Amino acid sequence: MPSTPNCSSAACSTPTADESPDIMHLCRQSLDQLDIPWRMPRPNALSVARREGVQRLDTFIGPKS
């Protein structure tokens, strides 16, 4: 199983102070490897919002607490 950065459902769907293009690239790349759909509503925000994607992400990261 590929390793993933610290990118939980909450972190991917809400803006954070870290807008590093490298971090965003790692998160997108990891989500692609895990076959989790994502979108970029803004250049500095990544969103995993569809139910199936969030459920799949939760199997790797764990549910948002």
Phi, psi and omega per residue, in radians:
M1 nan 2.321 -3.140
P2 -1.206 2.579 3.098
S3 -1.384 2.614 -3.116
T4 -2.111 2.598 3.051
P5 -1.229 2.999 3.100
N6 -1.224 1.483 -3.059
C7 -2.350 1.425 3.109
S8 -1.428 2.986 3.122
S9 -0.930 -0.760 -3.123
A10 -1.149 -0.741 -3.102
A11 -1.181 -0.611 -3.112
C12 -1.369 -0.405 -3.052
S13 -1.806 -0.098 3.118
T14 -2.153 2.494 3.139
P15 -1.123 2.544 3.082
T16 -2.221 2.986 3.129
A17 -1.227 -0.425 -3.120
D18 -1.497 1.820 3.139
E19 -1.958 0.459 -3.115
S20 -1.053 2.230 3.083
P21 -1.032 -0.569 3.122
D22 -1.152 -0.745 3.124
I23 -1.155 -0.755 3.120
M24 -1.073 -0.716 3.120
H25 -1.096 -0.781 3.118
L26 -1.068 -0.721 -3.141
C27 -1.154 -0.813 3.118
R28 -1.053 -0.770 -3.129
Q29 -1.093 -0.759 3.137
S30 -1.154 -0.738 3.114
L31 -1.100 -0.697 3.080
D32 -1.080 -0.760 3.139
Q33 -1.106 -0.564 3.138
L34 -1.551 0.038 -3.133
D35 1.013 0.779 3.114
I36 -1.894 2.075 -3.131
P37 -1.183 2.454 -3.132
W38 -2.518 2.894 3.049
R39 -2.551 2.850 3.117
M40 -2.037 1.650 -3.136
P41 -1.176 -0.427 3.071
R42 -2.489 2.809 -3.135
P43 -1.063 -0.362 -3.103
N44 -1.967 0.318 -3.125
A45 -2.422 2.359 3.089
L46 -2.039 2.367 -3.062
S47 -2.193 2.292 2.924
V48 -2.031 1.803 -2.979
A49 -2.162 -0.415 -3.126
R50 -1.222 2.462 -3.060
R51 -0.898 -0.802 -3.105
E52 -1.114 -0.696 3.131
G53 -1.162 -0.740 3.129
V54 -1.141 -0.730 3.115
Q55 -1.105 -0.723 3.127
R56 -1.164 -0.730 3.102
L57 -1.081 -0.719 3.119
D58 -1.065 -0.498 3.116
T59 -1.212 -0.452 3.133
F60 -1.643 -0.698 -3.027
I61 -1.726 -0.626 -3.008
G62 1.856 2.655 -3.096
P63 -1.162 2.688 3.087
K64 -1.143 2.346 -3.107
S65 -1.725 nan nan
